[in-house]
Amino acid sequence: MPRRLATLLASGALALLATLAIASPAAAAVTPAQKLSVLSSWTQTSVSSYNSWNSARVNRAPWAEYNFDWSTDYCSSSPDNPLGFTFNLGCYRHDFGYRNYKAAGQFSANKSRLDSAFYEDLKRVCATYNSVVRPACYSLAWTYYQAVKVFGSVAAVQQADIDRAARMKAEAEAKAATR
């Protein structure tokens, strides 16, 4: 009886270890399909997709075997935080999607979604600001989105676009101050 119990416990422990190995992202060699699946889950337009990506960005160790390219230049040569609106992490996630889909040879099939996710990220940033200045933020978000959609880079944002949003912001703040 003790031998049978030991065998039963050993097989149960092996089954548990096998289950944990399957559940762990770094347990076995990552296949291209697995990498694309995670990449896709982190580059959708939803807030949950953004949050999953950001959590992985902050704690990369469990994802090391995926060999993701985490490099970024944020918003390229455009301001990362135009007029104080914090676009830097939206730009970071956009870079992450572009760089990793290019490396996987899947960029053209995913560019439109990556650009849309970028726009959604920026709009979520704008939604956190006071309603008085929010229209200026949305204007900049649209400008940044159009730059990546058309040119593939926010480097195409012109100073005139930022100046227009700055005027919108200043006028809205002045109007709110006189109320």
KOLBAVEX-430002 format. One line per field, with one value per atom (N, C-alpha, C): residue number from 1; residue in one letter; atom name; x, y, z. Coordinates in pm, 1 decimal. Each point is the difference from the previous one (the first is absolute). Layout:
<sites>
resi = c(NUM / ...)
resn = c(A / ...)
name = c(CA / ...)
x = c(X / ...)
y = c(Y / ...)
z = c(Z / ...)
</sites>
This chain:
<sites>
resi = c(1 / 1 / 1 / 2 / 2 / 2 / 3 / 3 / 3 / 4 / 4 / 4 / 5 / 5 / 5 / 6 / 6 / 6 / 7 / 7 / 7 / 8 / 8 / 8 / 9 / 9 / 9 / 10 / 10 / 10 / 11 / 11 / 11 / 12 / 12 / 12 / 13 / 13 / 13 / 14 / 14 / 14 / 15 / 15 / 15 / 16 / 16 / 16 / 17 / 17 / 17 / 18 / 18 / 18 / 19 / 19 / 19 / 20 / 20 / 20 / 21 / 21 / 21 / 22 / 22 / 22 / 23 / 23 / 23 / 24 / 24 / 24 / 25 / 25 / 25 / 26 / 26 / 26 / 27 / 27 / 27 / 28 / 28 / 28 / 29 / 29 / 29 / 30 / 30 / 30 / 31 / 31 / 31 / 32 / 32 / 32 / 33 / 33 / 33 / 34 / 34 / 34 / 35 / 35 / 35 / 36 / 36 / 36 / 37 / 37 / 37 / 38 / 38 / 38 / 39 / 39 / 39 / 40 / 40 / 40 / 41 / 41 / 41 / 42 / 42 / 42 / 43 / 43 / 43 / 44 / 44 / 44 / 45 / 45 / 45 / 46 / 46 / 46 / 47 / 47 / 47 / 48 / 48 / 48 / 49 / 49 / 49 / 50 / 50 / 50 / 51 / 51 / 51 / 52 / 52 / 52 / 53 / 53 / 53 / 54 / 54 / 54 / 55 / 55 / 55 / 56 / 56 / 56 / 57 / 57 / 57 / 58 / 58 / 58 / 59 / 59 / 59 / 60 / 60 / 60 / 61 / 61 / 61 / 62 / 62 / 62 / 63 / 63 / 63 / 64 / 64 / 64 / 65 / 65 / 65 / 66 / 66 / 66 / 67 / 67 / 67 / 68 / 68 / 68 / 69 / 69 / 69 / 70 / 70 / 70 / 71 / 71 / 71 / 72 / 72 / 72 / 73 / 73 / 73 / 74 / 74 / 74 / 75 / 75 / 75 / 76 / 76 / 76 / 77 / 77 / 77 / 78 / 78 / 78 / 79 / 79 / 79 / 80 / 80 / 80 / 81 / 81 / 81 / 82 / 82 / 82 / 83 / 83 / 83 / 84 / 84 / 84 / 85 / 85 / 85 / 86 / 86 / 86 / 87 / 87 / 87 / 88 / 88 / 88 / 89 / 89 / 89 / 90 / 90 / 90 / 91 / 91 / 91 / 92 / 92 / 92 / 93 / 93 / 93 / 94 / 94 / 94 / 95 / 95 / 95 / 96 / 96 / 96 / 97 / 97 / 97 / 98 / 98 / 98 / 99 / 99 / 99 / 100 / 100 / 100 / 101 / 101 / 101 / 102 / 102 / 102 / 103 / 103 / 103 / 104 / 104 / 104 / 105 / 105 / 105 / 106 / 106 / 106 / 107 / 107 / 107 / 108 / 108 / 108 / 109 / 109 / 109 / 110 / 110 / 110 / 111 / 111 / 111 / 112 / 112 / 112 / 113 / 113 / 113 / 114 / 114 / 114 / 115 / 115 / 115 / 116 / 116 / 116 / 117 / 117 / 117 / 118 / 118 / 118 / 119 / 119 / 119 / 120 / 120 / 120 / 121 / 121 / 121 / 122 / 122 / 122 / 123 / 123 / 123 / 124 / 124 / 124 / 125 / 125 / 125 / 126 / 126 / 126 / 127 / 127 / 127 / 128 / 128 / 128 / 129 / 129 / 129 / 130 / 130 / 130 / 131 / 131 / 131 / 132 / 132 / 132 / 133 / 133 / 133 / 134 / 134 / 134 / 135 / 135 / 135 / 136 / 136 / 136 / 137 / 137 / 137 / 138 / 138 / 138 / 139 / 139 / 139 / 140 / 140 / 140 / 141 / 141 / 141 / 142 / 142 / 142 / 143 / 143 / 143 / 144 / 144 / 144 / 145 / 145 / 145 / 146 / 146 / 146 / 147 / 147 / 147 / 148 / 148 / 148 / 149 / 149 / 149 / 150 / 150 / 150 / 151 / 151 / 151 / 152 / 152 / 152 / 153 / 153 / 153 / 154 / 154 / 154 / 155 / 155 / 155 / 156 / 156 / 156 / 157 / 157 / 157 / 158 / 158 / 158 / 159 / 159 / 159 / 160 / 160 / 160 / 161 / 161 / 161 / 162 / 162 / 162 / 163 / 163 / 163 / 164 / 164 / 164 / 165 / 165 / 165 / 166 / 166 / 166 / 167 / 167 / 167 / 168 / 168 / 168 / 169 / 169 / 169 / 170 / 170 / 170 / 171 / 171 / 171 / 172 / 172 / 172 / 173 / 173 / 173 / 174 / 174 / 174 / 175 / 175 / 175 / 176 / 176 / 176 / 177 / 177 / 177 / 178 / 178 / 178 / 179 / 179 / 179)
resn = c(M / M / M / P / P / P / R / R / R / R / R / R / L / L / L / A / A / A / T / T / T / L / L / L / L / L / L / A / A / A / S / S / S / G / G / G / A / A / A / L / L / L / A / A / A / L / L / L / L / L / L / A / A / A / T / T / T / L / L / L / A / A / A / I / I / I / A / A / A / S / S / S / P / P / P / A / A / A / A / A / A / A / A / A / A / A / A / V / V / V / T / T / T / P / P / P / A / A / A / Q / Q / Q / K / K / K / L / L / L / S / S / S / V / V / V / L / L / L / S / S / S / S / S / S / W / W / W / T / T / T / Q / Q / Q / T / T / T / S / S / S / V / V / V / S / S / S / S / S / S / Y / Y / Y / N / N / N / S / S / S / W / W / W / N / N / N / S / S / S / A / A / A / R / R / R / V / V / V / N / N / N / R / R / R / A / A / A / P / P / P / W / W / W / A / A / A / E / E / E / Y / Y / Y / N / N / N / F / F / F / D / D / D / W / W / W / S / S / S / T / T / T / D / D / D / Y / Y / Y / C / C / C / S / S / S / S / S / S / S / S / S / P / P / P / D / D / D / N / N / N / P / P / P / L / L / L / G / G / G / F / F / F / T / T / T / F / F / F / N / N / N / L / L / L / G / G / G / C / C / C / Y / Y / Y / R / R / R / H / H / H / D / D / D / F / F / F / G / G / G / Y / Y / Y / R / R / R / N / N / N / Y / Y / Y / K / K / K / A / A / A / A / A / A / G / G / G / Q / Q / Q / F / F / F / S / S / S / A / A / A / N / N / N / K / K / K / S / S / S / R / R / R / L / L / L / D / D / D / S / S / S / A / A / A / F / F / F / Y / Y / Y / E / E / E / D / D / D / L / L / L / K / K / K / R / R / R / V / V / V / C / C / C / A / A / A / T / T / T / Y / Y / Y / N / N / N / S / S / S / V / V / V / V / V / V / R / R / R / P / P / P / A / A / A / C / C / C / Y / Y / Y / S / S / S / L / L / L / A / A / A / W / W / W / T / T / T / Y / Y / Y / Y / Y / Y / Q / Q / Q / A / A / A / V / V / V / K / K / K / V / V / V / F / F / F / G / G / G / S / S / S / V / V / V / A / A / A / A / A / A / V / V / V / Q / Q / Q / Q / Q / Q / A / A / A / D / D / D / I / I / I / D / D / D / R / R / R / A / A / A / A / A / A / R / R / R / M / M / M / K / K / K / A / A / A / E / E / E / A / A / A / E / E / E / A / A / A / K / K / K / A / A / A / A / A / A / T / T / T / R / R / R)
name = c(N / CA / C / N / CA / C / N / CA / C / N / CA / C / N / CA / C / N / CA / C / N / CA / C / N / CA / C / N / CA / C / N / CA / C / N / CA / C / N / CA / C / N / CA / C / N / CA / C / N / CA / C / N / CA / C / N / CA / C / N / CA / C / N / CA / C / N / CA / C / N / CA / C / N / CA / C / N / CA / C / N / CA / C / N / CA / C / N / CA / C / N / CA / C / N / CA / C / N / CA / C / N / CA / C / N / CA / C / N / CA / C / N / CA / C / N / CA / C / N / CA / C / N / CA / C / N / CA / C / N / CA / C / N / CA / C / N / CA / C / N / CA / C / N / CA / C / N / CA / C / N / CA / C / N / CA / C / N / CA / C / N / CA / C / N / CA / C / N / CA / C / N / CA / C / N / CA / C / N / CA / C / N / CA / C / N / CA / C / N / CA / C / N / CA / C / N / CA / C / N / CA / C / N / CA / C / N / CA / C / N / CA / C / N / CA / C / N / CA / C / N / CA / C / N / CA / C / N / CA / C / N / CA / C / N / CA / C / N / CA / C / N / CA / C / N / CA / C / N / CA / C / N / CA / C / N / CA / C / N / CA / C / N / CA / C / N / CA / C / N / CA / C / N / CA / C / N / CA / C / N / CA / C / N / CA / C / N / CA / C / N / CA / C / N / CA / C / N / CA / C / N / CA / C / N / CA / C / N / CA / C / N / CA / C / N / CA / C / N / CA / C / N / CA / C / N / CA / C / N / CA / C / N / CA / C / N / CA / C / N / CA / C / N / CA / C / N / CA / C / N / CA / C / N / CA / C / N / CA / C / N / CA / C / N / CA / C / N / CA / C / N / CA / C / N / CA / C / N / CA / C / N / CA / C / N / CA / C / N / CA / C / N / CA / C / N / CA / C / N / CA / C / N / CA / C / N / CA / C / N / CA / C / N / CA / C / N / CA / C / N / CA / C / N / CA / C / N / CA / C / N / CA / C / N / CA / C / N / CA / C / N / CA / C / N / CA / C / N / CA / C / N / CA / C / N / CA / C / N / CA / C / N / CA / C / N / CA / C / N / CA / C / N / CA / C / N / CA / C / N / CA / C / N / CA / C / N / CA / C / N / CA / C / N / CA / C / N / CA / C / N / CA / C / N / CA / C / N / CA / C / N / CA / C / N / CA / C / N / CA / C / N / CA / C / N / CA / C / N / CA / C / N / CA / C / N / CA / C / N / CA / C / N / CA / C / N / CA / C / N / CA / C / N / CA / C / N / CA / C / N / CA / C / N / CA / C / N / CA / C / N / CA / C / N / CA / C / N / CA / C / N / CA / C / N / CA / C / N / CA / C / N / CA / C / N / CA / C / N / CA / C / N / CA / C / N / CA / C / N / CA / C / N / CA / C / N / CA / C / N / CA / C / N / CA / C)
x = c(81.3 / -81.3 / 85.7 / 106.8 / 80.8 / 62.5 / 39.7 / 60.4 / -102.7 / -119.8 / -106.8 / -31.6 / -0.7 / -24.8 / 112.3 / 122.4 / 115.0 / -7.4 / -37.6 / -13.4 / -110.6 / -109.9 / -112.8 / 39.2 / 68.1 / 44.6 / 101.8 / 90.6 / 101.6 / -64.6 / -95.0 / -64.4 / -83.7 / -61.0 / -75.0 / 92.1 / 116.1 / 97.2 / 51.2 / 24.3 / 44.0 / -106.9 / -124.2 / -109.2 / -9.0 / 17.6 / -2.2 / 114.9 / 118.2 / 115.2 / -21.6 / -55.6 / -27.4 / -100.4 / -102.4 / -99.3 / 64.1 / 83.6 / 67.2 / 93.1 / 66.1 / 90.9 / -76.7 / -118.2 / -81.5 / -50.8 / -36.4 / -57.2 / 104.5 / 123.5 / 105.3 / 45.2 / 4.8 / 39.1 / 144.3 / 86.7 / 140.9 / 38.6 / -97.6 / 28.4 / 69.3 / -33.2 / 56.4 / 35.4 / 69.0 / 35.4 / -127.3 / 3.2 / -116.3 / -3.4 / -113.7 / -15.9 / -37.5 / 23.7 / -43.3 / -150.3 / -79.3 / -145.1 / -33.6 / 69.5 / -23.6 / 39.6 / 113.3 / 46.1 / -100.0 / -49.5 / -98.9 / -130.5 / -36.4 / -122.7 / 10.4 / 112.3 / 19.2 / 9.6 / 74.7 / 13.8 / -136.6 / -82.6 / -134.5 / -81.9 / 9.9 / -79.2 / 42.8 / 125.4 / 50.5 / -13.6 / -52.7 / -6.5 / -142.1 / -96.9 / -139.0 / -39.5 / -118.3 / -43.7 / -55.9 / -24.7 / -66.5 / 92.8 / -60.7 / 77.0 / 62.0 / -68.5 / 57.3 / 125.5 / 2.1 / 119.2 / 114.4 / -29.1 / 100.6 / 53.4 / -90.9 / 41.0 / 86.6 / -33.5 / 81.7 / 139.4 / 7.6 / 130.2 / 79.3 / -63.7 / 70.4 / 49.5 / -79.5 / 42.3 / 124.0 / -0.1 / 116.1 / 120.3 / -24.3 / 108.8 / 70.4 / -78.1 / 54.1 / 70.0 / -48.9 / 57.1 / 30.3 / 112.0 / 35.1 / 54.5 / 48.1 / 67.8 / -81.7 / -129.5 / -74.8 / -10.7 / 31.4 / -16.4 / 134.3 / 106.8 / 134.6 / 19.3 / -53.3 / 19.3 / -72.8 / -88.6 / -70.8 / 87.8 / 105.5 / 93.8 / -69.6 / -91.0 / -65.2 / 99.3 / -19.7 / 78.9 / -73.6 / 54.4 / -61.6 / 58.0 / 83.0 / 62.5 / -104.6 / 27.3 / -93.0 / 73.2 / -52.0 / 42.6 / -122.1 / -97.3 / -126.1 / -67.7 / -19.9 / -74.7 / 93.0 / 109.4 / 99.2 / 44.3 / -6.3 / 45.8 / -114.5 / -120.7 / -111.2 / 5.0 / -58.6 / 3.1 / -68.5 / 62.8 / -58.0 / -120.6 / 2.7 / -107.0 / -40.0 / -59.8 / -31.1 / -96.8 / 37.9 / -81.1 / -31.2 / 83.9 / -19.5 / -87.9 / -52.2 / -81.0 / 95.6 / -16.2 / 97.9 / -24.5 / 58.9 / -13.6 / 113.2 / 100.0 / 119.4 / -27.7 / -86.4 / -23.1 / -80.8 / -89.9 / -71.2 / 98.4 / 95.0 / 103.9 / 87.5 / 30.0 / 82.0 / -68.6 / -128.1 / -70.6 / -7.9 / -16.2 / -4.4 / 134.3 / 109.7 / 133.1 / 14.7 / -47.0 / 8.0 / -70.1 / -120.9 / -73.3 / 70.4 / 39.8 / 68.2 / 126.4 / 83.8 / 130.1 / -14.8 / -91.2 / -13.9 / -73.2 / -99.0 / -65.6 / 92.5 / 82.6 / 98.4 / 97.6 / 48.1 / 94.4 / -62.5 / -130.7 / -70.3 / -44.7 / 24.1 / -42.7 / -150.6 / -67.8 / -146.3 / -50.0 / 87.0 / -34.1 / -117.0 / 5.0 / -103.9 / -139.5 / -8.9 / -130.2 / -54.0 / 86.3 / -40.1 / 11.3 / 56.9 / 25.2 / -126.8 / -106.0 / -123.7 / -48.9 / 2.7 / -43.4 / 95.3 / 130.0 / 97.9 / -24.2 / -27.8 / -27.4 / -130.2 / -100.9 / -126.9 / 17.9 / 79.0 / 27.4 / 71.6 / 91.6 / 71.9 / -98.7 / -91.0 / -99.2 / -87.7 / -42.4 / -82.1 / 78.0 / 128.5 / 83.7 / 6.3 / 20.5 / 9.4 / -133.2 / -109.8 / -131.2 / -26.2 / 46.0 / -16.4 / 82.1 / 116.7 / 79.9 / -79.2 / -52.8 / -74.4 / -119.9 / -65.3 / -119.3 / 31.4 / 128.0 / 36.9 / 17.9 / -1.7 / 21.9 / -131.9 / 9.6 / -114.5 / -72.9 / -132.1 / -81.3 / 29.4 / 57.0 / 31.9 / 111.6 / 101.5 / 115.0 / -7.3 / -96.0 / -12.1 / -10.3 / -75.5 / -6.4 / 137.5 / 86.0 / 135.3 / 77.4 / -17.6 / 66.8 / -50.3 / -132.3 / -56.3 / 49.1 / 14.3 / 51.5 / 141.9 / 82.5 / 136.3 / 0.5 / -87.2 / -7.9 / -33.9 / -95.5 / -38.3 / 117.5 / 72.4 / 115.2 / 108.6 / 28.3 / 101.2 / -45.0 / -126.9 / -54.1 / 11.4 / -38.3 / 9.5 / 144.3 / 93.2 / 141.6 / 45.8 / -38.7 / 43.9 / -78.8 / -124.6 / -83.2 / 52.5 / 33.4 / 43.2 / 149.4 / 79.8 / 145.1 / 70.6 / -70.7 / 62.2 / 85.0 / -5.5 / 82.0 / -62.4 / 9.8 / -49.0 / 100.0 / 111.5 / 96.5 / -61.6 / -109.0 / -64.6 / -88.4 / -16.7 / -78.8 / 75.0 / -71.6 / 60.4 / -18.7 / 90.2 / -10.1 / -130.4 / -46.6 / -125.9 / -117.2 / 3.6 / -106.0 / 2.3 / 117.8 / 14.0 / -39.6 / 38.6 / -36.3 / -151.8 / -67.1 / -146.6 / -63.5 / 47.7 / -54.0 / 32.5 / 117.7 / 37.6 / -95.4 / -37.2 / -96.6 / -135.3 / -43.1 / -126.6 / 1.4 / 109.2 / 13.2 / -1.7 / 78.5 / 8.1 / -136.0 / -67.5 / -131.1 / -101.5 / 2.6 / -93.4 / 29.4 / 127.4 / 36.1 / -36.9 / 21.5 / -36.7 / -150.6 / -73.4 / -145.9 / -49.8 / 58.8 / -40.1 / 33.9 / 109.3 / 42.8 / -93.8 / -69.7 / -89.1 / -139.5 / -25.9 / -135.5 / -23.1)
y = c(-120.7 / 120.7 / 127.2 / 10.0 / 122.0 / 26.0 / -106.0 / 18.1 / 57.0 / -49.4 / 47.6 / 146.8 / 38.0 / 137.7 / 90.2 / -44.8 / 77.4 / 19.7 / -105.5 / 10.1 / 98.3 / -8.2 / 88.9 / 145.8 / 23.9 / 135.3 / 50.7 / -84.8 / 39.9 / 35.6 / -80.4 / 29.7 / 127.7 / 22.3 / 123.7 / 121.4 / -13.6 / 109.9 / 27.0 / -103.7 / 18.2 / 68.9 / -37.9 / 63.6 / 148.4 / 31.6 / 139.6 / 77.2 / -56.1 / 66.7 / 21.0 / -99.0 / 13.8 / 111.2 / 9.1 / 106.0 / 137.0 / 11.4 / 126.7 / 36.8 / -96.9 / 26.5 / 52.3 / -52.1 / 45.8 / 141.4 / 27.3 / 130.7 / 110.6 / -33.6 / 100.4 / 47.4 / 133.7 / 49.5 / -33.1 / -20.5 / -24.7 / -146.5 / -90.6 / -138.8 / -75.6 / 25.9 / -74.2 / 98.4 / -49.2 / 86.4 / 57.8 / 126.7 / 69.9 / -16.6 / -39.2 / -15.1 / 134.6 / 16.1 / 124.7 / 24.9 / -106.1 / 16.4 / 50.9 / -50.0 / 48.0 / 147.3 / 34.0 / 138.8 / 93.1 / -39.0 / 81.5 / 10.7 / -106.1 / 1.8 / 101.7 / -1.1 / 95.9 / 140.8 / 15.2 / 129.9 / 54.9 / -84.3 / 42.5 / 41.2 / -77.0 / 31.9 / 132.4 / 38.7 / 123.8 / 120.8 / -17.4 / 112.0 / 22.1 / -34.5 / 25.9 / 140.3 / 44.8 / 135.5 / 14.2 / -107.7 / 5.1 / 43.4 / 50.4 / 38.3 / -123.8 / -113.5 / -121.8 / -44.2 / 16.9 / -31.8 / 92.6 / 129.0 / 97.0 / -36.5 / -30.6 / -32.1 / -125.5 / -99.8 / -122.0 / 31.2 / 78.7 / 39.0 / 78.4 / 95.3 / 84.2 / -81.6 / -95.0 / -87.6 / -80.8 / -49.8 / -74.5 / 92.6 / 122.7 / 97.7 / 24.0 / 11.6 / 26.7 / -124.1 / -117.8 / -126.3 / -90.6 / 22.8 / -71.1 / -140.6 / -28.1 / -128.2 / -122.0 / -8.4 / -119.4 / -15.5 / 105.7 / -0.5 / -2.7 / -20.5 / 8.1 / -94.2 / -121.6 / -96.3 / 38.4 / 95.7 / 45.3 / 91.5 / 51.7 / 87.4 / 117.9 / 63.4 / 118.4 / 115.3 / 87.2 / 122.2 / 107.9 / 38.1 / 99.5 / 139.3 / 16.2 / 130.6 / 100.9 / 125.4 / 105.2 / 132.6 / 84.0 / 140.1 / 86.4 / -66.4 / 62.0 / 63.1 / 128.3 / 63.5 / 52.0 / -69.5 / 37.0 / 144.0 / 81.9 / 138.6 / 94.1 / -52.0 / 80.3 / -1.7 / 99.4 / 1.3 / -123.5 / -58.2 / -116.1 / 40.3 / 121.2 / 51.4 / 140.0 / 8.2 / 132.2 / 77.6 / 122.7 / 90.6 / -59.9 / -93.2 / -63.3 / -124.0 / -37.1 / -121.8 / -118.7 / -99.6 / -109.8 / -108.6 / 19.5 / -94.1 / -102.3 / 12.3 / -83.1 / -149.8 / -47.5 / -144.3 / -50.1 / 82.1 / -37.5 / -15.6 / 92.8 / -8.9 / -122.8 / -31.2 / -116.5 / -128.1 / -15.1 / -122.6 / -7.3 / 115.4 / 3.5 / -47.5 / 49.1 / -46.3 / -150.0 / -47.5 / -142.2 / -82.5 / 39.6 / -72.9 / 6.2 / 120.0 / 15.2 / -85.6 / 12.0 / -68.9 / -151.0 / -49.2 / -144.8 / -62.6 / 68.7 / -53.4 / 7.3 / 102.5 / 5.5 / -115.2 / -26.6 / -110.6 / -134.9 / -11.5 / -125.2 / -10.1 / 105.4 / -0.3 / 10.3 / 56.7 / 9.0 / 144.7 / 94.5 / 140.0 / 49.4 / -19.8 / 58.5 / -52.0 / -123.5 / -56.9 / 56.8 / 65.7 / 47.2 / 150.9 / 71.8 / 143.5 / 78.3 / -24.0 / 74.9 / -16.2 / -122.9 / -23.3 / 67.0 / -6.3 / 64.4 / 150.5 / 59.5 / 143.6 / 33.0 / -84.5 / 21.1 / -15.8 / -97.8 / -18.6 / 122.8 / 53.9 / 121.5 / 114.4 / 18.8 / 107.4 / -21.6 / -123.2 / -29.3 / 27.0 / -35.6 / 27.2 / 150.5 / 77.9 / 145.4 / 59.2 / -49.2 / 50.5 / -33.2 / -117.1 / -34.1 / 95.3 / 38.5 / 100.0 / 129.7 / 43.7 / 126.8 / -1.5 / -113.8 / -10.0 / 24.8 / -7.2 / 22.1 / 148.0 / 85.5 / 142.9 / 72.9 / 117.0 / 86.7 / 24.6 / 3.3 / 17.2 / 130.8 / 97.0 / 128.5 / -18.0 / -77.4 / -16.3 / -127.5 / -83.8 / -127.6 / 15.8 / 98.1 / 13.6 / 22.7 / 74.9 / 21.6 / -131.8 / -78.0 / -130.4 / -92.2 / -4.5 / -84.1 / 45.2 / 129.5 / 51.9 / -50.7 / 3.9 / -51.7 / -151.1 / -71.0 / -145.8 / -33.0 / 73.0 / -21.0 / 29.7 / 107.5 / 37.4 / -107.3 / -50.9 / -104.5 / -127.4 / -31.9 / -118.8 / 14.0 / 115.0 / 20.3 / -10.0 / 48.3 / -6.5 / -145.4 / -84.7 / -140.1 / -75.7 / 35.5 / -67.6 / 27.2 / 124.4 / 38.6 / -22.3 / 39.2 / -2.4 / -111.9 / -64.3 / -107.1 / 49.2 / 129.6 / 55.5 / 129.0 / 22.4 / 126.5 / 111.8 / -33.8 / 103.7 / 96.7 / -41.3 / 83.4 / 108.5 / 0.2 / 104.4 / 131.7 / 99.8 / 131.3 / 92.0 / 93.6 / 97.3 / 78.7 / 24.5 / 73.0 / -75.2 / -134.5 / -80.0 / 17.0 / -0.5 / 18.3 / 141.8 / 98.3 / 139.5 / 18.6 / -64.5 / 9.3 / -55.6 / -114.7 / -59.1 / 88.2 / 61.0 / 89.9 / 118.5 / 54.9 / 110.9 / -47.0 / -119.7 / -54.9 / -12.4 / -53.4 / -21.0 / 133.2 / 97.6 / 131.0 / 70.4 / -3.9 / 64.6 / -65.4 / -132.7 / -71.4 / 31.1 / 5.5 / 31.9 / 143.2 / 93.5 / 140.4 / 14.6 / -69.5 / 5.3 / -56.5 / -111.9 / -61.8 / 88.1 / 75.9 / 86.6 / 119.4 / 39.8 / 115.8 / -36.9 / -126.1 / -43.4 / 17.9)
z = c(0.0 / 0.0 / 0.0 / 81.8 / -1.6 / -136.8 / -69.5 / -133.1 / -97.7 / 8.3 / -88.3 / 28.6 / 126.4 / 38.8 / -50.2 / 11.8 / -47.7 / -150.8 / -72.1 / -145.6 / -36.3 / 70.6 / -25.8 / 27.9 / 110.9 / 32.5 / -101.5 / -41.4 / -98.0 / -132.9 / -43.7 / -128.1 / 10.9 / 115.7 / 21.0 / -2.7 / 62.3 / 0.7 / -140.7 / -77.7 / -138.2 / -83.6 / 21.9 / -73.3 / 35.4 / 127.8 / 42.7 / -62.6 / 0.5 / -61.7 / -149.6 / -66.1 / -143.8 / -24.6 / 83.3 / -13.4 / 21.2 / 101.5 / 25.4 / -114.1 / -57.0 / -111.8 / -120.4 / -23.5 / -112.9 / 26.3 / 125.2 / 33.1 / 5.2 / 22.8 / 12.1 / -136.3 / -23.3 / -131.8 / -35.9 / 98.7 / -30.3 / 18.7 / 5.5 / 32.3 / -112.3 / -120.5 / -112.7 / -110.4 / -99.9 / -112.3 / -62.0 / -24.3 / -53.1 / -151.6 / -51.3 / -144.8 / -60.8 / -129.5 / -66.1 / 16.9 / -4.0 / 16.8 / 139.4 / 101.2 / 136.7 / 12.7 / -59.7 / 6.9 / -68.4 / -117.2 / -70.4 / 78.1 / 68.8 / 79.1 / 113.9 / 71.0 / 108.6 / -57.8 / -106.6 / -65.2 / -39.9 / -56.8 / -38.2 / 122.2 / 107.1 / 119.1 / 62.7 / -19.4 / 58.7 / -92.9 / -118.4 / -94.7 / -53.5 / 80.2 / -37.5 / 46.8 / -39.3 / 32.2 / 141.1 / 68.9 / 130.4 / 112.4 / 107.0 / 118.2 / 65.2 / -5.8 / 59.8 / -75.5 / -130.0 / -78.5 / 40.6 / 10.0 / 43.0 / 139.0 / 92.4 / 136.8 / 5.3 / -80.9 / -5.1 / -52.2 / -107.6 / -54.4 / 104.0 / 64.5 / 95.8 / 119.5 / 43.9 / 108.9 / -41.1 / -122.0 / -50.6 / -17.0 / -41.3 / -17.2 / 132.8 / 104.8 / 132.4 / 57.6 / -33.6 / 49.7 / -119.3 / -64.1 / -123.4 / 22.8 / 118.5 / 25.7 / -44.4 / 31.2 / -42.1 / -152.3 / -73.1 / -144.9 / -73.3 / 72.7 / -57.6 / -118.7 / 9.4 / -109.6 / -128.4 / 8.5 / -119.6 / -85.4 / 59.9 / -71.7 / -69.1 / 71.4 / -55.2 / -5.8 / -96.7 / -10.6 / 79.1 / 113.5 / 87.8 / -22.0 / -100.8 / -22.1 / -50.1 / 27.0 / -41.6 / -12.3 / -85.0 / -0.4 / 34.2 / 62.4 / 39.9 / -121.5 / -1.0 / -109.4 / -109.9 / -22.4 / -101.6 / 22.4 / -102.8 / 17.3 / 37.6 / 16.5 / 51.2 / 152.9 / 65.0 / 146.9 / 59.3 / 101.0 / 68.4 / 83.8 / 49.7 / 85.3 / -47.4 / -120.3 / -56.0 / 89.5 / 28.4 / 82.6 / 137.4 / 43.3 / 130.2 / -3.4 / -115.6 / -11.8 / -14.0 / 83.8 / 8.4 / -104.7 / -116.0 / -111.3 / -4.6 / 86.7 / -12.5 / 5.3 / 89.2 / 5.3 / -119.9 / -51.7 / -123.0 / -115.1 / -7.5 / -103.8 / 22.1 / 125.7 / 32.2 / -48.2 / 32.9 / -41.7 / -152.5 / -64.6 / -145.8 / -56.9 / 54.0 / -41.9 / 21.2 / 114.7 / 31.5 / -108.5 / -35.8 / -103.7 / -134.5 / -41.6 / -129.1 / -5.0 / 100.8 / -2.8 / 2.5 / 81.8 / 11.0 / -117.9 / -55.1 / -120.4 / -121.0 / -8.5 / -109.2 / 11.6 / 121.4 / 22.3 / -34.2 / 19.5 / -28.3 / -145.9 / -78.3 / -139.7 / -15.9 / 100.0 / -0.5 / 9.9 / -30.9 / 23.1 / -83.5 / -130.3 / -86.0 / 34.3 / 44.8 / 35.6 / 131.7 / 77.9 / 132.4 / 19.5 / -96.8 / 15.3 / 34.0 / -69.3 / 22.4 / 144.2 / 50.8 / 137.6 / 98.7 / -26.3 / 88.6 / 6.8 / -114.9 / -3.9 / 73.7 / -16.7 / 70.8 / 150.9 / 41.6 / 143.0 / 56.3 / -78.4 / 39.6 / 23.6 / -92.8 / 12.5 / 123.4 / 22.5 / 118.7 / 127.6 / 1.7 / 117.3 / 26.4 / -105.2 / 17.1 / 45.4 / -54.3 / 42.7 / 147.0 / 44.6 / 141.8 / 87.6 / -47.2 / 72.1 / 8.0 / -111.9 / -4.2 / 94.2 / 12.1 / 84.7 / 147.6 / 37.6 / 140.4 / 33.4 / -100.5 / 22.9 / 19.1 / 58.3 / 23.3 / -131.7 / 6.9 / -121.0 / -72.9 / 69.5 / -62.7 / -104.0 / 33.3 / -90.4 / -83.7 / 29.4 / -71.4 / -152.0 / -54.1 / -146.7 / -63.6 / 64.9 / -53.2 / -0.5 / 104.2 / 7.4 / -110.8 / -17.2 / -107.3 / -137.4 / -18.0 / -126.6 / -25.0 / 102.8 / -14.1 / -22.0 / 71.1 / -17.3 / -145.3 / -57.8 / -140.0 / -92.7 / 28.3 / -82.2 / 6.2 / 119.7 / 15.3 / -73.2 / 14.6 / -68.6 / -151.8 / -53.2 / -144.8 / -48.1 / 79.9 / -37.7 / -13.0 / 96.1 / -10.0 / -106.9 / -14.1 / -99.8 / -141.5 / -27.7 / -134.0 / -20.7 / 98.7 / -17.6 / 76.0 / 92.7 / 77.2 / 115.4 / 28.4 / 107.6 / 50.1 / 131.5 / 52.7 / -26.0 / -62.3 / -37.5 / -100.8 / -63.9 / -99.9 / 61.4 / 132.6 / 64.9 / -15.6 / -46.8 / -25.5 / 121.1 / 16.5 / 108.4 / -10.8 / -121.3 / -19.6 / 64.4 / -4.1 / 62.5 / 152.0 / 55.4 / 144.3 / 39.0 / -79.9 / 26.5 / -2.5 / -95.7 / -8.8 / 126.8 / 46.8 / 123.0 / 120.4 / 0.2 / 110.3 / 6.7 / -116.9 / -3.0 / 53.3 / -42.8 / 48.3 / 152.3 / 50.9 / 144.4 / 73.9 / -47.0 / 64.5 / -1.1 / -115.0 / -11.4 / 94.8 / 8.6 / 87.2 / 146.3 / 36.2 / 138.3 / 36.0 / -94.4 / 24.0 / 16.3 / -83.2 / 6.1 / 132.8 / 42.7 / 125.4 / 120.3 / -9.4 / 110.3 / 17.6 / -107.2 / 9.0 / 43.1 / 16.6 / 41.1 / 145.0)
</sites>
